[in-house]
Amino acid sequence: MKNTHINYVEFKAHDLEKTKNFYTQLFGWKFTDYGPAYMSFEESGLAGGFEKTEAAIMNGALVVLYHNDLEKLKGEIENAGGRIAKDIFSFPGGRRFHYLDPSGNELAVWSDT
């Protein structure tokens, strides 16, 4: 994995099982369940996941970059005028944070370290 390359895309979904069946049937994507609120997919050209939500889905895609030093990049984002939307948190497989670019686009950065 290379630092700051797009590594993952995350979508919102109201019904994970319906979503899984849809993409499996149509495109043959493979899924891994991570509890009742999240599943990842592969064999789609780019790895990604679906997060269960009850909220209305306005812009359901979250682009996720990779970086091996979250603290360093977080500081660089803030120094360049970005804002942190969600501070660093842990999840199965690593840690990540979300930021807003100067136009208000939300992206995330994850690390396996």
C-alpha positions, 0 to 999 in steps of 0.5 A, a space after each residue: 500500500 502507498 501513502 495517500 493513495 485511494 485504497 478503499 471506498 465506503 458506502 451507506 446502506 439501509 439493508 445490508 443483506 439486500 445490498 449484499 445479495 444485489 451486488 453478489 447476484 449482479 457482479 459476483 462481489 465477495 463479502 465479509 460481515 463485521 457484525 450487524 452494521 458493517 460488511 466489506 467487499 472485494 473482487 470489485 476492482 477496488 476494495 470497499 464496504 457498506 455501513 448500515 444507516 437509518 439516516 437518509 442517504 444523501 452522498 453515500 460514498 466515502 473515499 478512504 486513503 491509506 497512510 502509515 502515520 495517521 498522527 503526522 498526516 492529521 497534522 499536515 491536513 490541519 496545517 493545509 486548511 483541512 478540518 478534522 470531522 472525526 478524530 482517530 478511532 480504532 476499528 477491526 483491522 486498524 485505525 482511521 480518521 475523517 477530514 473535510 477538505 477546503 470545499 467541504 468534501 469528507 474523506 477518511 484516512 486509515 492505517 493498519 498500524 
